[in-house]
Amino acid sequence: MPKEVVIPQLGNEIDEAEIDEWITSVGQRVTLGDQLLSITTPKLTMEIEAPANGVLSEIKVAAGELVKTGDVIAIIDDD
């Protein structure tokens, strides 16, 4: 079953971030906890980890775009 990659809660007053770069490419196999991408807010830079094992099958938001907490940004399909 596909697993959605979502932007986590970023802080009490922060609800938006910019995607800096995708570390993982579509078609790559990932393991729970692997770093998928980095995001930046006015107060922090952080990396988003894979929420499941599988293959990154779709990137929904490109580097340089803004996202909000809870947005689905990618899909990981089962092995």
C-alpha positions in Angstrom: 0.0 0.0 0.0 1.5 3.4 -0.9 2.6 5.7 1.9 2.3 9.4 1.7 5.3 11.6 2.7 3.9 14.7 4.4 5.4 17.9 5.8 5.5 17.5 9.6 4.6 20.2 12.2 7.4 22.7 12.0 6.9 24.7 15.2 4.2 26.7 17.0 4.3 29.7 14.7 5.7 28.1 11.5 3.4 26.5 9.0 5.3 27.0 5.8 8.7 25.9 4.4 10.6 25.8 1.1 11.9 22.6 -0.3 15.6 23.1 -0.7 16.6 19.8 -2.5 15.5 16.3 -3.0 18.2 13.9 -1.8 16.4 10.9 -3.1 15.2 10.5 -6.7 12.1 8.9 -8.1 12.7 5.2 -8.5 15.2 4.9 -5.7 14.7 2.3 -2.9 14.4 3.9 0.6 14.4 2.5 4.1 12.5 3.8 7.0 14.5 6.8 8.3 16.5 7.5 5.1 16.8 11.2 4.3 14.5 12.1 1.4 14.8 15.9 1.2 15.8 19.1 3.0 13.5 22.0 3.8 14.0 25.5 5.1 11.9 27.9 7.2 12.9 31.4 8.4 14.1 29.8 11.6 15.4 26.3 10.7 16.7 23.9 8.1 15.7 20.3 8.5 15.7 17.0 6.6 12.6 14.9 6.1 13.0 11.2 6.5 11.3 8.3 4.8 8.2 7.2 6.8 8.4 3.6 5.4 10.4 1.1 3.4 9.8 1.0 -0.4 10.5 2.9 -3.6 10.0 6.6 -4.0 7.5 6.5 -6.8 6.4 10.1 -7.1 7.6 13.6 -6.1 4.6 16.0 -6.0 6.5 19.2 -5.1 9.7 20.3 -6.8 12.7 21.9 -5.1 12.2 25.7 -4.7 8.5 25.4 -4.1 6.7 26.4 -0.8 4.8 23.8 1.2 2.6 23.9 4.3 2.4 21.6 7.3 0.4 18.5 6.4 1.0 18.8 2.6 1.6 15.5 0.8 4.9 16.0 -1.1 5.8 12.4 -2.3 4.6 8.8 -2.4 6.5 5.7 -1.4 5.3 2.4 -2.9 5.8 -1.0 -1.2 8.8 -3.1 -2.4 
